[in-house]
Amino acid sequence: MSIRLFAMTCGWLTGSLGNFLAGEHGSLRVPVPSFLIDHPRGRVLFDSGLHPATQTDAAGRLGAAAQVFTVEFAPGEELPARLAALDLDVRDVRYLVNSHLHFDHTGGNAQVPDAIAVHQRVEWSAGHDADLSARNFYDPRDYDLGHQVLLLDGEHDLFGDGSVVLIPTYGHTAGHQSLRVRLNSGEYVFTADSCYMRKVFEEMVLPPFADDFDAMRAVIERFRAMERAGARLVFGHDAAQWHADGTFAVAM
């Protein structure tokens, strides 16, 4: 069985380093990634990048978040164009998996209207609670779009063959999930925002905001065990894992 994995950036964000790593100073430019898994039984998109409106009106689309982050997102970097450059059609995506509901992970959801949206139930519930949504800076315009929704309660093997498995990695948000993909070349774990970058992984330097810091620490320990067992970790916003032109720097 042949499974292909494609990696792309759908924008970049620059913000205070202290918003990514508590107590750190300076600024940091990070990629906004999206991943496409081409499985014989259907294509899976893991996170959808920024909303195309941020290319021309970031303040109007992001509100208060636009005061925290500077957006770099050029025409041709939005999801349909990125996939078209790989000879893939966004309309052929079967499953749209969001790690969580923040704007840089759900912004492209509207461009994948025919897919089944896959969320952890607790995350989906948080995104439909007015108080939790406001506290987490969720924007229902990014994710509450009328998709058919598959709600999960923990780990889920998407195709039943162990090749594409959603892993609950709660902590960054109430229902954050990561993705494990097994290729012929080995196992990859896409941490998303449960672990921003290798410095977090190696030094346990957490961001200043989280739903549950203890849960985040436990997840990172789990990732450490996965790497010791041979998995290759792909962190949520680690610029070192990407080339300047937005191509993936991790061997597959």
C-alpha positions as CSV (number, residue, x, y, z in Angstrom):
1,M,0.0,0.0,0.0
2,S,1.5,3.3,-1.1
3,I,0.8,6.4,1.1
4,R,2.2,9.8,0.1
5,L,2.8,12.8,2.4
6,F,2.9,16.4,1.2
7,A,3.9,19.4,3.3
8,M,3.3,23.0,2.6
9,T,3.2,26.4,4.3
10,C,0.0,28.5,4.0
11,G,1.5,31.7,5.4
12,W,4.0,32.8,8.0
13,L,3.4,34.7,11.3
14,T,5.8,37.0,13.2
15,G,5.2,37.8,16.8
16,S,6.8,38.2,20.2
17,L,9.0,35.3,21.1
18,G,7.5,35.5,24.6
19,N,4.1,34.5,23.2
20,F,5.6,31.2,22.1
21,L,8.1,30.6,24.9
22,A,7.3,32.0,28.3
23,G,10.0,34.4,29.6
24,E,11.8,34.7,26.3
25,H,12.5,38.0,24.6
26,G,12.7,39.2,21.0
27,S,10.6,38.3,18.0
28,L,10.0,35.0,16.1
29,R,8.9,34.3,12.5
30,V,7.1,30.9,12.2
31,P,5.6,28.9,9.4
32,V,1.8,28.1,9.3
33,P,1.9,24.5,7.9
34,S,-0.6,22.2,6.4
35,F,-0.1,18.5,5.5
36,L,-1.8,16.3,2.9
37,I,-1.8,12.6,3.3
38,D,-2.7,10.7,0.1
39,H,-4.0,7.3,1.2
40,P,-5.5,4.8,-1.2
41,R,-8.8,5.1,0.6
42,G,-8.9,8.9,0.6
43,R,-6.9,12.1,1.1
44,V,-6.5,13.6,4.5
45,L,-5.7,17.3,5.2
46,F,-4.1,18.1,8.6
47,D,-4.7,21.8,9.3
48,S,-5.6,24.3,6.6
49,G,-3.5,27.4,7.3
50,L,-4.6,31.0,7.2
51,H,-7.8,32.4,5.8
52,P,-7.2,34.0,2.3
53,A,-8.7,37.3,3.5
54,T,-5.6,37.8,5.7
55,Q,-3.7,38.3,2.5
56,T,-5.3,41.7,2.0
57,D,-7.0,42.6,5.3
58,A,-5.4,40.8,8.3
59,A,-6.8,43.3,10.8
60,G,-10.3,42.9,9.5
61,R,-10.2,39.1,9.6
62,L,-8.2,38.5,12.7
63,G,-9.2,41.4,15.0
64,A,-7.2,41.5,18.1
65,A,-4.8,38.8,16.9
66,A,-3.6,41.1,14.2
67,Q,-2.1,43.3,16.9
68,V,-0.1,40.3,18.1
69,F,1.0,38.8,14.8
70,T,2.3,40.2,11.6
71,V,1.0,38.1,8.7
72,E,2.9,37.2,5.6
73,F,0.6,35.4,3.2
74,A,1.0,36.0,-0.6
75,P,-1.4,35.0,-3.4
76,G,-0.5,31.5,-4.5
77,E,0.2,30.3,-0.9
78,E,-3.4,29.6,0.0
79,L,-4.5,26.0,0.3
80,P,-6.0,25.3,-3.2
81,A,-3.0,26.9,-5.0
82,R,-0.6,24.9,-2.8
83,L,-2.3,21.7,-3.6
84,A,-2.7,22.5,-7.3
85,A,1.1,23.0,-7.5
86,L,1.4,19.4,-6.4
87,D,-1.2,18.3,-9.0
88,L,-3.7,17.7,-6.2
89,D,-7.3,19.0,-6.1
90,V,-8.7,20.4,-2.9
91,R,-12.1,19.0,-3.8
92,D,-10.7,15.5,-3.5
93,V,-9.9,15.8,0.2
94,R,-12.0,13.3,2.1
95,Y,-11.1,14.2,5.7
96,L,-10.3,17.7,7.0
97,V,-8.6,17.2,10.3
98,N,-7.9,20.3,12.5
99,S,-5.5,19.9,15.3
100,H,-7.5,22.6,17.1
101,L,-9.6,25.6,16.3
102,H,-7.2,28.5,16.3
103,F,-7.2,30.8,13.3
104,D,-3.9,29.6,11.8
105,H,-5.1,26.0,11.8
106,T,-8.6,26.4,10.5
107,G,-8.4,29.5,8.3
108,G,-8.5,27.5,5.1
109,N,-11.4,25.3,6.1
110,A,-13.9,27.1,3.9
111,Q,-11.8,26.1,0.9
112,V,-12.4,22.4,1.6
113,P,-16.2,22.4,1.7
114,D,-16.8,18.8,0.6
115,A,-14.6,17.1,3.2
116,I,-15.6,15.5,6.5
117,A,-14.3,17.7,9.3
118,V,-12.7,15.7,12.1
119,H,-12.4,17.1,15.6
120,Q,-12.1,15.9,19.2
121,R,-15.5,16.3,20.7
122,V,-14.2,18.4,23.6
123,E,-12.6,20.8,21.2
124,W,-15.7,21.1,19.1
125,S,-17.7,21.8,22.2
126,A,-15.3,24.5,23.4
127,G,-15.6,26.1,20.0
128,H,-19.4,26.4,20.5
129,D,-19.3,27.7,24.0
130,A,-19.4,31.5,23.9
131,D,-17.1,32.0,27.0
132,L,-14.6,29.4,26.0
133,S,-14.5,30.5,22.4
134,A,-13.8,34.1,23.5
135,R,-11.1,33.0,26.0
136,N,-9.4,30.9,23.4
137,F,-9.7,33.5,20.6
138,Y,-11.7,31.1,18.4
139,D,-13.6,32.5,15.4
140,P,-16.5,30.4,14.3
141,R,-16.3,31.9,10.8
142,D,-13.2,29.7,10.4
143,Y,-14.7,26.3,11.4
144,D,-18.5,26.4,11.8
145,L,-19.2,26.2,8.1
146,G,-21.7,23.4,7.7
147,H,-19.2,20.6,7.1
148,Q,-20.2,17.0,7.9
149,V,-18.5,16.6,11.2
150,L,-16.9,13.5,12.8
151,L,-16.4,13.9,16.5
152,L,-13.9,11.8,18.3
153,D,-13.3,10.9,22.0
154,G,-9.6,10.1,22.0
155,E,-7.4,8.2,19.7
156,H,-8.8,7.3,16.3
157,D,-7.4,5.1,13.5
158,L,-8.8,7.0,10.5
159,F,-8.6,4.1,8.0
160,G,-8.4,1.1,10.4
161,D,-4.9,0.1,9.2
162,G,-2.7,2.0,11.6
163,S,-1.3,4.3,8.9
164,V,-3.1,7.5,9.8
165,V,-4.0,7.9,13.5
166,L,-5.3,10.9,15.4
167,I,-3.8,11.2,18.9
168,P,-5.4,13.2,21.7
169,T,-2.8,15.7,22.9
170,Y,-4.9,17.9,25.1
171,G,-3.3,20.8,26.9
172,H,-2.6,23.6,24.4
173,T,-6.4,23.7,24.1
174,A,-9.1,21.5,25.7
175,G,-9.3,19.1,22.8
176,H,-6.0,19.5,20.8
177,Q,-5.1,16.5,18.6
178,S,-1.9,15.5,16.8
179,L,-1.4,13.1,13.9
180,R,0.7,10.0,13.4
181,V,1.4,8.8,9.9
182,R,3.3,5.6,9.0
183,L,5.0,5.6,5.6
184,N,7.3,3.0,4.1
185,S,10.2,5.3,5.2
186,G,9.1,5.4,8.8
187,E,6.7,6.9,11.3
188,Y,6.0,10.7,11.5
189,V,4.3,12.5,14.3
190,F,2.8,15.9,13.6
191,T,2.6,17.6,17.0
192,A,0.9,20.8,15.9
193,D,0.7,23.3,18.8
194,S,1.0,20.7,21.5
195,C,4.8,21.3,20.9
196,Y,5.7,24.4,19.0
197,M,9.3,23.6,18.3
198,R,12.3,21.5,19.3
199,K,13.3,23.9,22.0
200,V,10.0,23.2,23.7
201,F,10.6,19.5,23.3
202,E,14.1,19.5,24.6
203,E,13.9,22.1,27.4
204,M,10.2,21.9,28.4
205,V,9.9,25.7,27.8
206,L,6.2,26.1,27.5
207,P,4.2,29.0,26.1
208,P,2.7,31.5,28.6
209,F,-0.9,30.4,27.8
210,A,-2.5,27.0,27.8
211,D,-5.7,25.2,28.7
212,D,-3.7,22.8,31.0
213,F,0.0,23.0,31.5
214,D,0.3,19.7,33.3
215,A,-1.3,18.0,30.3
216,M,1.1,19.7,27.9
217,R,4.1,18.4,29.9
218,A,2.7,14.9,29.9
219,V,2.2,15.1,26.1
220,I,5.8,16.3,25.5
221,E,7.0,13.3,27.6
222,R,4.9,11.1,25.3
223,F,6.5,12.7,22.3
224,R,10.0,12.0,23.8
225,A,9.1,8.4,24.1
226,M,7.9,8.3,20.5
227,E,11.1,9.8,19.2
228,R,13.2,7.3,21.3
229,A,11.2,4.6,19.6
230,G,12.1,5.9,16.2
231,A,9.4,8.4,15.2
232,R,10.3,11.6,13.4
233,L,8.6,14.6,15.1
234,V,7.3,17.5,13.0
235,F,6.7,20.4,15.3
236,G,3.9,22.9,15.0
237,H,5.7,26.1,14.2
238,D,9.4,25.2,14.0
239,A,11.1,27.3,11.2
240,A,14.1,25.1,11.3
241,Q,12.1,22.3,9.7
242,W,11.2,24.5,6.7
243,H,13.3,26.1,3.9
244,A,12.9,29.8,3.2
245,D,10.8,29.1,0.2
246,G,8.2,27.2,2.2
247,T,9.2,23.7,1.3
248,F,9.7,21.0,3.9
249,A,13.2,20.4,5.2
250,V,12.4,17.0,6.9
251,A,13.3,14.0,4.9
252,M,10.4,11.7,4.0
